[in-house]
């Protein structure tokens, strides 16, 4: 298979045109995203340090927390972002820019609905906005794209320096708007962690989600998420533009893996220490540690996984196909994780929120991912697309696609 077709092909990528490594990497990213998000679903993140310390597993939780900052935080959403950029390159090689922008607009609506009605921690809306901005850079040369991507990744460091040393609070108005909206709903710092656990009706849950949308905007601004995401999209676009995934055997993957791991692991150790200690070296230093640790370790994960794929495909093909099944239904599985979190931890469901420690939460997250991975495999035996993927494609292309095999 040498080509993804031309711009006159108006349909989505078919099964024969897919590369299993991209879908499998997307599945790996979903596992990491579950590990990152379930502590919030379980409301553990919102507990005070004293409440976390009172958990029976508090000692182990502290170790897990450090390991999460070391191996998980930022890395898997970065993999997902790079894959998004690769997908962008595939789409524009087949279709017009207007179709891609329509696809992003639909994703923005999906993300906004997810944020407003199911879980405030949505990332899809930000991805849609970042995807629209990505379209501004595609005519640049490869060297210029690399420079822009690097600049975007390090822009947050400069912005945090302005906040730390010049007192410019970019996120202050968003923070004030968030707590003003929370006060309107009767949500305070005292009941913030327990609100969703005690919410036994959807109107109560929606009250939290409403202020949560304001909180999410504050998180986007305070964390400078948009430039980071667009920078990662550009890296992915360059990978997709040159179709590196199509000839992995010719790439110096081992050397790249060794160098990125040699740089990314020790810097990630420093970043994790800074995170659990509350950024003792200051906001700017912490931001710099994030930038120089997360991206290299992300590429170490990607290149290491590609090495496994190239060297041991025959031995572990079932593992790759399982992860690929999850990755092919990434949108459905991402939303399903939120639904699972609601049913497990909120008052509308089992109400387990705030009652278990971090180590137990991560076991639950892994179990949920494995369940959805298996369901994805079973679903794709009978259907060509995941249900939300099918809806997204149908709306994007403006015509009906057969979903059953």
MOQUI-V508052 format. One record per residue. N is the residue number from 1. RES is the residue in one letter. PHI is phi in degrees with one decimal (* if undefined). NEAR is the number of other C-alpha atoms within 10 Angstrom. Layout:
# MOQUI-V508052
((N & RES & PHI & NEAR) (N & RES & PHI & NEAR))
This chain:
# MOQUI-V508052
((1 & X & * & 8) (2 & X & -114.1 & 7) (3 & X & -144.1 & 9) (4 & X & -97.9 & 16) (5 & X & 91.7 & 14) (6 & X & -127.5 & 12) (7 & X & -71.2 & 13) (8 & X & -84.0 & 9) (9 & X & -78.1 & 11) (10 & X & -94.9 & 13) (11 & X & -99.9 & 15) (12 & X & -74.2 & 16) (13 & X & -60.3 & 14) (14 & X & -88.8 & 10) (15 & X & -60.2 & 11) (16 & X & -69.2 & 8) (17 & X & -92.0 & 13) (18 & X & -83.9 & 13) (19 & X & -108.9 & 13) (20 & X & -62.4 & 19) (21 & X & -62.8 & 22) (22 & X & -68.7 & 21) (23 & X & -66.1 & 23) (24 & X & -65.3 & 24) (25 & X & -62.3 & 24) (26 & X & -64.7 & 28) (27 & X & -65.3 & 27) (28 & X & -59.1 & 23) (29 & X & -60.9 & 27) (30 & X & -63.6 & 26) (31 & X & -62.3 & 25) (32 & X & -63.4 & 24) (33 & X & -65.6 & 24) (34 & X & -62.3 & 25) (35 & X & -62.2 & 23) (36 & X & -78.1 & 21) (37 & X & -90.2 & 21) (38 & X & -63.5 & 25) (39 & X & -59.2 & 24) (40 & X & -78.4 & 20) (41 & X & -54.7 & 31) (42 & X & -78.3 & 29) (43 & X & 70.2 & 24) (44 & X & -63.4 & 22) (45 & X & -60.2 & 16) (46 & X & -85.6 & 18) (47 & X & -71.9 & 18) (48 & X & -70.7 & 13) (49 & X & -54.4 & 10) (50 & X & -67.2 & 8) (51 & X & -68.2 & 12) (52 & X & -64.6 & 22) (53 & X & -68.2 & 15) (54 & X & -82.9 & 12) (55 & X & -67.1 & 16) (56 & X & -58.6 & 12) (57 & X & -100.2 & 15) (58 & X & -56.0 & 17) (59 & X & -63.1 & 14) (60 & X & -68.3 & 14) (61 & X & -59.5 & 20) (62 & X & -63.9 & 17) (63 & X & -66.6 & 12) (64 & X & -62.4 & 15) (65 & X & -60.8 & 17) (66 & X & -63.4 & 20) (67 & X & -64.0 & 16) (68 & X & -66.7 & 17) (69 & X & -65.2 & 22) (70 & X & -71.0 & 25) (71 & X & -106.8 & 19) (72 & X & -112.9 & 22) (73 & X & -53.2 & 23) (74 & X & 83.8 & 21) (75 & X & -74.4 & 25) (76 & X & -83.2 & 27) (77 & X & -69.6 & 21) (78 & X & -69.3 & 24) (79 & X & -59.0 & 26) (80 & X & -61.2 & 25) (81 & X & -67.0 & 26) (82 & X & -62.8 & 28) (83 & X & -63.8 & 24) (84 & X & -61.2 & 23) (85 & X & -64.0 & 27) (86 & X & -62.6 & 25) (87 & X & -60.2 & 19) (88 & X & -58.7 & 23) (89 & X & -65.0 & 22) (90 & X & -67.3 & 18) (91 & X & -66.9 & 20) (92 & X & -73.2 & 18) (93 & X & -76.4 & 17) (94 & X & -110.8 & 18) (95 & X & -135.6 & 18) (96 & X & -81.7 & 13) (97 & X & -64.5 & 15) (98 & X & -62.5 & 10) (99 & X & -67.7 & 15) (100 & X & -62.3 & 19) (101 & X & -65.6 & 18) (102 & X & -64.7 & 15) (103 & X & -60.9 & 20) (104 & X & -68.2 & 22) (105 & X & -63.7 & 18) (106 & X & -65.1 & 19) (107 & X & -62.5 & 22) (108 & X & -61.7 & 20) (109 & X & -65.8 & 14) (110 & X & -60.3 & 20) (111 & X & -63.7 & 23) (112 & X & -65.1 & 20) (113 & X & -64.1 & 16) (114 & X & -60.5 & 21) (115 & X & -65.4 & 21) (116 & X & -82.1 & 21) (117 & X & -117.7 & 17) (118 & X & -132.6 & 19) (119 & X & -150.6 & 26) (120 & X & -71.8 & 24) (121 & X & -84.8 & 21) (122 & X & -55.8 & 22) (123 & X & -113.6 & 18) (124 & X & -65.1 & 22) (125 & X & -62.3 & 21) (126 & X & -63.3 & 19) (127 & X & -61.0 & 22) (128 & X & -63.7 & 21) (129 & X & -65.3 & 18) (130 & X & -63.0 & 22) (131 & X & -63.6 & 26) (132 & X & -63.5 & 17) (133 & X & -69.6 & 16) (134 & X & -57.5 & 19) (135 & X & -62.8 & 16) (136 & X & -75.8 & 9) (137 & X & -107.8 & 14) (138 & X & -68.7 & 16) (139 & X & -85.8 & 9) (140 & X & -74.6 & 11) (141 & X & -69.5 & 11) (142 & X & -60.0 & 15) (143 & X & -62.1 & 9) (144 & X & -65.3 & 12) (145 & X & -63.3 & 19) (146 & X & -62.4 & 16) (147 & X & -65.0 & 14) (148 & X & -64.4 & 18) (149 & X & -61.4 & 22) (150 & X & -62.8 & 18) (151 & X & -60.3 & 14) (152 & X & -65.1 & 21) (153 & X & -65.8 & 24) (154 & X & -96.1 & 19) (155 & X & -55.3 & 19) (156 & X & -56.6 & 24) (157 & X & -63.7 & 21) (158 & X & -64.3 & 13) (159 & X & -66.8 & 18) (160 & X & -67.4 & 25) (161 & X & -64.7 & 19) (162 & X & -62.8 & 15) (163 & X & -68.5 & 17) (164 & X & -72.8 & 14) (165 & X & -102.8 & 10) (166 & X & -114.2 & 9) (167 & X & 72.4 & 10) (168 & X & -84.6 & 13) (169 & X & -98.7 & 14) (170 & X & -63.2 & 16) (171 & X & -93.5 & 17) (172 & X & -53.5 & 13) (173 & X & -60.5 & 10) (174 & X & -69.6 & 20) (175 & X & -63.7 & 18) (176 & X & -65.2 & 14) (177 & X & -63.9 & 16) (178 & X & -61.0 & 20) (179 & X & -71.6 & 18) (180 & X & -66.0 & 15) (181 & X & -67.1 & 19) (182 & X & -61.8 & 22) (183 & X & -63.2 & 13) (184 & X & -61.0 & 11) (185 & X & -89.0 & 15) (186 & X & 82.0 & 13) (187 & X & -97.0 & 19) (188 & X & -126.7 & 13) (189 & X & -63.2 & 13) (190 & X & -71.6 & 10) (191 & X & -106.0 & 13) (192 & X & -61.8 & 16) (193 & X & -71.0 & 21) (194 & X & -98.0 & 20) (195 & X & -57.6 & 21) (196 & X & -69.7 & 28) (197 & X & -64.0 & 25) (198 & X & -91.8 & 18) (199 & X & -75.1 & 19) (200 & X & -101.7 & 16) (201 & X & -139.7 & 13) (202 & X & -65.7 & 14) (203 & X & -55.1 & 10) (204 & X & -66.0 & 16) (205 & X & -64.6 & 22) (206 & X & -65.7 & 18) (207 & X & -59.1 & 21) (208 & X & -70.2 & 24) (209 & X & -63.6 & 23) (210 & X & -64.3 & 19) (211 & X & -71.7 & 22) (212 & X & -64.9 & 21) (213 & X & -64.8 & 21) (214 & X & -66.6 & 21) (215 & X & -61.5 & 22) (216 & X & -64.9 & 20) (217 & X & -63.4 & 19) (218 & X & -63.0 & 21) (219 & X & -62.6 & 16) (220 & X & -60.6 & 15) (221 & X & -76.3 & 17) (222 & X & -66.8 & 19) (223 & X & -91.5 & 16) (224 & X & 51.2 & 20) (225 & X & -70.3 & 18) (226 & X & -63.4 & 19) (227 & X & -62.1 & 20) (228 & X & -59.9 & 22) (229 & X & -64.3 & 27) (230 & X & -65.0 & 28) (231 & X & -59.5 & 28) (232 & X & -66.9 & 28) (233 & X & -57.6 & 30) (234 & X & -65.1 & 31) (235 & X & -56.7 & 24) (236 & X & -64.8 & 23) (237 & X & -60.6 & 25) (238 & X & -65.4 & 22) (239 & X & -61.5 & 18) (240 & X & -70.0 & 22) (241 & X & -59.5 & 19) (242 & X & -96.9 & 12) (243 & X & 52.7 & 16) (244 & X & -59.3 & 14) (245 & X & -63.6 & 16) (246 & X & -86.1 & 15) (247 & X & -140.6 & 10) (248 & X & -61.1 & 16) (249 & X & -63.4 & 14) (250 & X & -93.5 & 8) (251 & X & -93.1 & 13) (252 & X & -80.3 & 11) (253 & X & -63.1 & 19) (254 & X & -63.2 & 13) (255 & X & -62.7 & 11) (256 & X & -63.5 & 16) (257 & X & -61.2 & 21) (258 & X & -62.4 & 14) (259 & X & -67.9 & 15) (260 & X & -68.5 & 20) (261 & X & -69.4 & 22) (262 & X & -62.6 & 14) (263 & X & -87.5 & 15) (264 & X & -72.4 & 21) (265 & X & -69.3 & 18) (266 & X & -64.0 & 14) (267 & X & -68.7 & 22) (268 & X & -70.1 & 26) (269 & X & -60.9 & 18) (270 & X & -64.9 & 16) (271 & X & -63.0 & 27) (272 & X & -63.3 & 25) (273 & X & -61.4 & 18) (274 & X & -62.2 & 22) (275 & X & -66.5 & 18) (276 & X & -72.8 & 13) (277 & X & -93.9 & 11) (278 & X & 77.7 & 12) (279 & X & 54.5 & 16) (280 & X & -66.3 & 12) (281 & X & -91.1 & 10) (282 & X & 101.6 & 13) (283 & X & -63.7 & 18) (284 & X & -65.9 & 20) (285 & X & -63.4 & 17) (286 & X & -63.0 & 21) (287 & X & -64.0 & 22) (288 & X & -65.6 & 20) (289 & X & -60.2 & 20) (290 & X & -60.7 & 24) (291 & X & -63.7 & 22) (292 & X & -88.9 & 17) (293 & X & -109.8 & 25) (294 & X & -65.7 & 25) (295 & X & -65.1 & 20) (296 & X & -59.8 & 23) (297 & X & -68.0 & 29) (298 & X & -59.6 & 24) (299 & X & -69.0 & 21) (300 & X & -65.2 & 25) (301 & X & -60.0 & 22) (302 & X & -62.8 & 21) (303 & X & -67.8 & 23) (304 & X & -64.3 & 19) (305 & X & -65.2 & 18) (306 & X & -65.4 & 23) (307 & X & -61.3 & 19) (308 & X & -59.5 & 13) (309 & X & -61.7 & 20) (310 & X & -71.9 & 15) (311 & X & -94.2 & 11) (312 & X & -131.0 & 11) (313 & X & -56.2 & 14) (314 & X & -66.6 & 9) (315 & X & -79.1 & 10) (316 & X & -122.1 & 12) (317 & X & -53.9 & 12) (318 & X & -57.1 & 11) (319 & X & -65.2 & 12) (320 & X & -64.0 & 21) (321 & X & -68.1 & 17) (322 & X & -66.8 & 19) (323 & X & -62.7 & 28) (324 & X & -65.5 & 25) (325 & X & -61.5 & 27) (326 & X & -63.2 & 33) (327 & X & -66.9 & 27) (328 & X & -66.4 & 25) (329 & X & -112.5 & 25) (330 & X & -59.8 & 22) (331 & X & -64.8 & 19) (332 & X & -60.8 & 19) (333 & X & -69.3 & 24) (334 & X & -62.7 & 21) (335 & X & -66.8 & 19) (336 & X & -63.8 & 15) (337 & X & -59.4 & 22) (338 & X & -64.8 & 21) (339 & X & -64.0 & 15) (340 & X & -62.7 & 18) (341 & X & -60.4 & 28) (342 & X & -62.4 & 24) (343 & X & -71.1 & 16) (344 & X & -81.5 & 19) (345 & X & -113.0 & 24) (346 & X & -91.7 & 26) (347 & X & -63.2 & 22) (348 & X & -66.6 & 18) (349 & X & -112.3 & 16) (350 & X & -82.7 & 14) (351 & X & 65.8 & 20) (352 & X & -84.6 & 19) (353 & X & -57.1 & 26) (354 & X & 69.7 & 25) (355 & X & -103.9 & 15) (356 & X & -128.0 & 19) (357 & X & -83.2 & 23) (358 & X & -64.4 & 24) (359 & X & -62.9 & 19) (360 & X & -68.2 & 14) (361 & X & -60.7 & 23) (362 & X & -69.0 & 21) (363 & X & -65.6 & 13) (364 & X & -63.5 & 19) (365 & X & -60.4 & 26) (366 & X & -64.1 & 17) (367 & X & -62.5 & 14) (368 & X & -63.1 & 20) (369 & X & -61.6 & 26) (370 & X & -62.2 & 16) (371 & X & -63.2 & 11) (372 & X & -67.5 & 21) (373 & X & -64.1 & 23) (374 & X & -64.6 & 15) (375 & X & -62.8 & 15) (376 & X & -62.6 & 25) (377 & X & -60.4 & 18) (378 & X & -67.7 & 12) (379 & X & -61.7 & 17) (380 & X & -73.4 & 18) (381 & X & -70.5 & 11) (382 & X & -113.7 & 11) (383 & X & -129.5 & 15) (384 & X & -84.7 & 18) (385 & X & -133.1 & 23) (386 & X & -67.2 & 21) (387 & X & -60.1 & 15) (388 & X & -73.8 & 16) (389 & X & -63.3 & 17) (390 & X & -64.3 & 20) (391 & X & -62.1 & 15) (392 & X & -61.1 & 18) (393 & X & -64.8 & 18) (394 & X & -60.8 & 16) (395 & X & -68.3 & 14) (396 & X & -64.3 & 20) (397 & X & -88.8 & 16) (398 & X & 68.5 & 9) (399 & X & -153.8 & 9) (400 & X & -77.7 & 11) (401 & X & -117.7 & 15) (402 & X & -62.5 & 10) (403 & X & -105.3 & 15) (404 & X & -85.4 & 11) (405 & X & -77.6 & 9))
